[in-house]
């Protein structure tokens, strides 16, 4: 919790093509290894306001 009472979260996600995850992922992996596709990652900053948290937790 921040000093403002809001909940601050970070969500991390990768977009890549790992080995042995099925034929569609393997097709993407082959293209990534040929440099036709690039893997990447995302970082999302999530803030839930105190008022919204109170509603979720039935405090109001």
MMTF fields as JSON, N, C-alpha, C and O atoms, coordinates in Angstrom:
{
  "mmtfVersion": "1.0.0",
  "mmtfProducer": "UNKNOWN",
  "numBonds": 239,
  "numAtoms": 240,
  "numGroups": 60,
  "numChains": 1,
  "numModels": 1,
  "chainsPerModel": [1],
  "groupsPerChain": [60],
  "chainIdList": ["A"],
  "bondAtomList": [4, 2, 8, 6, 12, 10, 16, 14, 20, 18, 24, 22, 28, 26, 32, 30, 36, 34, 40, 38, 44, 42, 48, 46, 52, 50, 56, 54, 60, 58, 64, 62, 68, 66, 72, 70, 76, 74, 80, 78, 84, 82, 88, 86, 92, 90, 96, 94, 100, 98, 104, 102, 108, 106, 112, 110, 116, 114, 120, 118, 124, 122, 128, 126, 132, 130, 136, 134, 140, 138, 144, 142, 148, 146, 152, 150, 156, 154, 160, 158, 164, 162, 168, 166, 172, 170, 176, 174, 180, 178, 184, 182, 188, 186, 192, 190, 196, 194, 200, 198, 204, 202, 208, 206, 212, 210, 216, 214, 220, 218, 224, 222, 228, 226, 232, 230, 236, 234],
  "bondOrderList": [1, 1, 1, 1, 1, 1, 1, 1, 1, 1, 1, 1, 1, 1, 1, 1, 1, 1, 1, 1, 1, 1, 1, 1, 1, 1, 1, 1, 1, 1, 1, 1, 1, 1, 1, 1, 1, 1, 1, 1, 1, 1, 1, 1, 1, 1, 1, 1, 1, 1, 1, 1, 1, 1, 1, 1, 1, 1, 1],
  "groupList": [{"groupName": "UNK", "atomNameList": ["N", "CA", "C", "O"], "elementList": ["N", "C", "C", "O"], "formalChargeList": [0, 0, 0, 0], "bondAtomList": [1, 0, 2, 1, 3, 2], "bondOrderList": [1, 1, 2], "singleLetterCode": "X", "chemCompType": "L-PEPTIDE LINKING"}],
  "groupTypeList": [0, 0, 0, 0, 0, 0, 0, 0, 0, 0, 0, 0, 0, 0, 0, 0, 0, 0, 0, 0, 0, 0, 0, 0, 0, 0, 0, 0, 0, 0, 0, 0, 0, 0, 0, 0, 0, 0, 0, 0, 0, 0, 0, 0, 0, 0, 0, 0, 0, 0, 0, 0, 0, 0, 0, 0, 0, 0, 0, 0],
  "groupIdList": [1, 2, 3, 4, 5, 6, 7, 8, 9, 10, 11, 12, 13, 14, 15, 16, 17, 18, 19, 20, 21, 22, 23, 24, 25, 26, 27, 28, 29, 30, 31, 32, 33, 34, 35, 36, 37, 38, 39, 40, 41, 42, 43, 44, 45, 46, 47, 48, 49, 50, 51, 52, 53, 54, 55, 56, 57, 58, 59, 60],
  "secStructList": [7, 7, 6, 6, 1, 7, 3, 3, 3, 3, 3, 3, 3, 3, 3, 7, 7, 7, 6, 6, 1, 7, 2, 2, 2, 2, 2, 2, 2, 2, 2, 2, 2, 6, 6, 1, 1, 7, 7, 3, 3, 3, 3, 3, 3, 3, 3, 3, 7, 2, 2, 2, 2, 2, 2, 2, 6, 6, 7, 7],
  "xCoordList": [0.841, 0.0, 0.883, 1.907, 0.471, 1.174, 0.689, -0.286, 1.366, 0.968, -0.421, -1.069, -0.872, -2.182, -3.314, -4.477, -2.987, -3.999, -4.329, -5.124, -3.723, -3.938, -3.018, -1.935, -3.448, -2.638, -1.899, -2.521, -0.581, 0.264, 0.852, 1.49, 0.641, 1.13, 1.866, 1.606, 2.777, 3.424, 3.144, 3.257, 2.783, 2.568, 3.586, 3.703, 4.308, 5.315, 4.837, 4.269, 5.066, 4.68, 5.7, 6.209, 5.993, 6.907, 6.142, 5.161, 6.61, 6.083, 7.287, 8.051, 7.429, 8.557, 8.139, 7.009, 9.037, 8.726, 9.704, 10.809, 9.295, 10.154, 10.056, 9.039, 11.133, 11.169, 10.179, 9.891, 9.676, 8.836, 7.516, 7.072, 6.886, 5.591, 4.486, 3.454, 4.684, 3.639, 4.019, 4.942, 3.289, 3.654, 3.519, 4.34, 2.525, 2.385, 3.505, 4.044, 3.853, 4.952, 6.268, 7.127, 6.414, 7.641, 7.776, 8.882, 6.664, 6.705, 7.182, 7.993, 6.677, 7.138, 8.597, 9.341, 9.018, 10.418, 11.355, 12.392, 10.977, 11.824, 11.965, 13.05, 10.864, 10.918, 11.735, 12.442, 11.632, 12.409, 13.906, 14.717, 14.264, 15.67, 16.21, 17.407, 15.327, 15.717, 15.703, 16.019, 15.338, 15.25, 14.088, 14.122, 13.06, 11.856, 10.84, 9.947, 10.971, 10.119, 11.021, 12.12, 10.547, 11.294, 10.438, 9.248, 11.055, 10.39, 10.421, 11.26, 9.532, 9.549, 8.891, 8.375, 8.915, 8.248, 7.516, 7.824, 6.54, 5.732, 5.778, 5.809, 5.783, 5.648, 4.451, 4.454, 3.431, 2.232, 2.181, 2.304, 2.001, 1.842, 0.343, -0.406, -0.081, -1.501, -1.726, -1.043, -2.672, -3.012, -4.496, -5.335, -4.818, -6.207, -6.44, -5.809, -7.352, -7.644, -8.255, -8.947, -7.992, -8.503, -10.019, -10.533, -10.74, -12.201, -12.613, -13.559, -11.91, -12.223, -11.898, -12.649, -10.789, -10.438, -11.501, -11.862, -11.987, -13.037, -14.27, -14.899, -14.631, -15.779, -15.504, -16.366, -14.294, -13.934, -13.985, -14.487, -13.467, -13.388, -14.621, -14.631, -15.678, -16.948, -16.806, -17.468, -15.933, -15.76, -16.638, -16.723, -17.289, -18.174, -19.488, -20.386],
  "yCoordList": [-1.187, 0.0, 1.246, 1.308, 2.195, 3.467, 4.328, 3.989, 5.43, 6.354, 6.94, 7.419, 6.898, 7.445, 6.442, 6.766, 5.223, 4.199, 3.399, 2.461, 3.763, 3.032, 1.82, 1.83, 0.787, -0.408, -0.266, -0.075, -0.359, -0.234, -1.6, -2.219, -2.076, -3.379, -3.235, -2.313, -4.145, -4.246, -5.639, -6.631, -5.71, -6.979, -7.079, -6.174, -8.174, -8.412, -9.545, -10.527, -9.408, -10.449, -10.502, -9.47, -11.706, -11.858, -12.365, -13.099, -11.959, -12.443, -13.024, -12.312, -14.308, -14.969, -16.371, -16.795, -17.061, -18.368, -19.381, -19.556, -20.038, -21.008, -22.369, -22.714, -23.129, -24.477, -25.386, -25.202, -26.356, -27.427, -26.941, -27.463, -25.946, -25.462, -25.668, -25.0, -26.565, -26.87, -26.408, -25.614, -26.92, -26.645, -25.177, -24.69, -24.466, -23.052, -22.21, -21.33, -22.475, -21.744, -22.101, -21.242, -23.357, -23.786, -23.094, -22.729, -22.91, -22.184, -20.75, -20.229, -20.119, -18.77, -18.773, -17.857, -19.795, -19.899, -19.97, -19.308, -20.779, -20.866, -19.5, -19.13, -18.757, -17.421, -16.454, -15.592, -16.603, -15.744, -16.029, -15.103, -17.297, -17.65, -17.149, -16.895, -17.009, -16.443, -14.913, -14.268, -14.346, -12.887, -12.245, -11.052, -13.043, -12.498, -12.031, -11.244, -12.509, -12.102, -11.739, -12.274, -10.838, -10.457, -10.718, -10.401, -11.295, -11.419, -10.07, -9.228, -9.857, -8.609, -8.848, -9.932, -7.846, -7.958, -6.671, -5.612, -6.787, -5.641, -5.522, -6.522, -4.299, -4.013, -3.085, -1.974, -3.543, -2.732, -2.256, -3.052, -0.974, -0.367, -0.307, 0.358, -0.994, -1.07, -0.361, -0.646, 0.554, 1.267, 1.075, 1.44, 0.503, 0.385, 1.422, 1.386, 2.342, 3.429, 2.887, 1.869, 3.573, 3.164, 2.982, 2.006, 3.903, 3.794, 2.501, 1.834, 2.152, 0.926, -0.301, -1.276, -0.251, -1.364, -1.549, -2.675, -0.448, -0.546, -1.236, -2.032, -0.941, -1.602, -3.099, -3.931, -3.43, -4.844, -5.593, -6.716, -4.978, -5.636, -5.377, -5.686, -4.8, -4.551, -3.726, -3.989, -2.739, -1.884, -0.644, 0.105, -0.418, 0.745, 0.301, 1.121],
  "zCoordList": [0.0, 0.0, 0.0, 0.68, -0.754, -0.743, 0.412, 1.083, 0.639, 1.699, 1.462, 2.393, 0.209, -0.153, 0.067, -0.173, 0.52, 0.734, -0.509, -0.453, -1.637, -2.882, -2.934, -2.35, -3.628, -3.816, -5.139, -6.184, -5.098, -6.287, -6.61, -5.758, -7.839, -8.278, -9.598, -10.371, -9.847, -11.152, -11.702, -10.981, -12.965, -13.63, -14.766, -15.593, -14.792, -15.812, -16.713, -16.235, -18.011, -18.939, -20.065, -20.502, -20.531, -21.664, -22.87, -22.751, -24.012, -25.286, -26.013, -26.665, -25.886, -26.524, -26.945, -26.703, -27.559, -28.125, -27.544, -28.058, -26.481, -25.806, -26.48, -27.083, -26.363, -26.934, -26.202, -25.019, -26.934, -26.372, -25.775, -24.752, -26.403, -25.918, -26.942, -26.88, -27.863, -28.833, -30.233, -30.412, -31.226, -32.625, -33.03, -33.807, -32.537, -32.92, -32.328, -32.998, -31.081, -30.438, -31.126, -31.323, -31.485, -32.168, -33.52, -33.916, -34.233, -35.512, -35.282, -36.047, -34.227, -33.887, -33.479, -33.831, -32.738, -32.311, -33.52, -33.552, -34.509, -35.712, -36.383, -36.832, -36.447, -37.052, -36.186, -36.708, -34.869, -33.975, -34.147, -34.17, -34.265, -34.443, -35.783, -35.918, -36.77, -38.071, -38.049, -39.049, -36.911, -36.709, -37.473, -37.775, -37.785, -38.404, -37.356, -37.668, -36.128, -35.01, -33.834, -33.692, -33.007, -31.813, -30.58, -30.555, -29.567, -28.278, -27.58, -27.9, -26.647, -25.879, -24.534, -24.263, -23.713, -22.417, -22.12, -22.667, -21.24, -20.825, -19.313, -18.595, -18.849, -17.426, -17.285, -17.814, -16.571, -16.369, -14.921, -13.99, -14.746, -13.426, -13.142, -13.859, -12.11, -11.77, -10.446, -9.462, -10.417, -9.189, -8.921, -9.745, -7.771, -7.345, -6.256, -5.2, -6.527, -5.589, -4.307, -4.316, -3.21, -1.901, -1.937, -1.39, -2.571, -2.662, -3.369, -2.948, -4.432, -5.167, -4.318, -4.319, -3.6, -2.715, -1.62, -1.281, -1.084, -0.062, -0.616, 0.082, -1.877, -2.504, -2.665, -2.383, -3.122, -3.336, -2.016, -1.957, -0.952, 0.348, 1.206, 2.398, 0.588, 1.269, 2.563, 3.567, 2.5, 3.675, 3.608, 4.581, 2.477, 2.351, 1.774, 1.582]
}
